[in-house]
């Protein structure tokens, strides 16, 4: 699933998205508990391998371990979930207004390649980011 799809899913139904991802987190918690249990089994800290009993671990240590793993999972989710901003298109008039120039200047800059124009039918559009990036530093 792409970042854009995740963002669209979130925008359509935030509650459903949160339930889905909280369920994912609950699965991660269970996997973490299983990993901790396996580590304890290998260390010989379980009385029996069929019944899970935490020996030599306090409830606070268990809670800390789970909390750290949840934080790690949320950080990973936040890094991966960076919603993309939709492309904002501007008309020639909006570009001229933004840059405080005449329409003929916008046309000249487009012909010289300083601005990149996009069209559909007879309409001409410019991407706002490209217009802003076209402004260069003088000093």
C-alpha positions in Angstrom: 0.0 0.0 0.0 1.5 3.4 -1.0 1.7 6.4 1.2 -0.9 8.2 -0.9 -3.3 5.2 -0.5 -2.8 5.2 3.2 -3.5 8.9 3.4 -6.6 8.6 1.3 -7.8 5.7 3.5 -7.2 7.9 6.5 -9.0 10.9 5.0 -12.1 8.8 4.0 -12.6 7.3 7.5 -10.2 8.2 10.3 -12.0 6.0 12.9 -11.8 2.9 10.7 -8.1 3.7 9.9 -7.3 4.0 13.6 -9.1 0.8 14.5 -7.2 -1.0 11.7 -3.8 0.3 12.8 -4.5 -0.2 16.5 -5.3 -3.8 15.7 -2.0 -4.0 14.0 -0.4 -2.6 17.1 -2.2 -5.2 19.3 -0.8 -7.9 17.0 2.7 -6.4 17.5 2.2 -6.4 21.3 1.3 -10.1 21.2 4.3 -10.8 19.0 6.5 -8.9 21.5 5.1 -10.8 24.4 5.8 -14.1 22.5 9.4 -12.9 21.8 9.8 -12.0 25.5 8.4 -15.4 26.4 10.8 -17.2 24.0 13.7 -15.3 25.4 12.7 -16.3 28.9 12.3 -19.9 27.9 15.9 -19.9 26.4 17.2 -18.4 29.7 15.3 -21.0 31.6 13.1 -18.6 33.4 9.8 -20.5 32.9 8.7 -23.1 35.3 7.0 -25.0 32.4 7.0 -24.4 28.7 3.2 -25.0 28.4 2.2 -22.4 30.9 3.6 -19.0 30.6 4.9 -17.7 33.9 7.1 -14.7 34.1 9.8 -15.4 36.7 12.5 -12.9 37.6 10.7 -10.2 35.8 8.6 -7.6 37.6 5.3 -6.3 36.2 7.0 -2.9 35.8 9.8 -4.5 33.7 7.2 -6.3 31.6 5.2 -3.1 31.2 8.4 -1.2 30.3 9.3 -3.8 27.6 5.9 -3.6 26.1 5.8 0.2 26.2 9.2 0.4 24.5 8.2 -1.9 21.7 4.9 0.0 21.2 6.8 3.3 21.0 9.2 1.7 18.5 6.3 0.5 16.3 4.6 3.9 16.4 7.8 5.7 15.5 8.2 3.3 12.5 4.6 4.0 11.5 5.1 7.7 11.7 8.2 7.5 9.6 6.5 5.5 7.0 3.3 7.5 7.1 4.1 10.9 5.6 1.0 11.9 3.7 1.7 13.5 0.3 0.4 16.9 -0.3 -1.8 17.0 -3.4 -0.3 19.0 -6.3 -1.7 22.5 -6.4 -2.2 23.9 -9.9 -2.3 27.6 -10.6 -3.7 29.5 -13.6 -1.6 32.1 -15.5 -3.4 34.9 -13.7 -2.7 33.4 -10.3 1.0 33.0 -11.1 1.1 36.6 -12.3 -0.6 37.7 -9.2 1.6 35.6 -6.9 4.8 36.9 -8.5 3.4 40.4 -9.0 4.2 40.5 -12.7 2.3 41.0 -15.9 0.7 38.1 -17.9 3.2 38.8 -20.7 6.1 38.2 -18.3 4.6 34.8 -17.3 4.3 34.0 -21.0 7.9 35.0 -21.7 9.3 33.0 -18.7 7.3 30.0 -19.9 8.8 30.3 -23.5 12.3 30.7 -22.0 11.8 27.6 -19.8 12.0 29.4 -16.5 8.4 28.3 -15.8 6.9 24.9 -16.8 3.4 25.0 -18.1 0.9 22.2 -18.1 -2.3 22.2 -20.1 -5.6 20.5 -20.5 -7.6 21.6 -23.5 -7.0 25.3 -24.0 -6.3 25.8 -20.3 -2.8 26.4 -19.0 -1.7 25.6 -15.5 1.5 25.8 -13.4 2.5 23.7 -10.4 2.8 26.0 -7.4 5.9 24.2 -6.1 7.6 24.6 -9.5 6.7 28.3 -9.5 8.1 28.8 -6.0 11.2 26.7 -6.9 11.8 28.9 -10.0 12.6 31.8 -7.7 16.4 31.8 -7.3 18.6 33.3 -4.7 20.5 36.4 -5.9 23.3 36.7 -3.3 
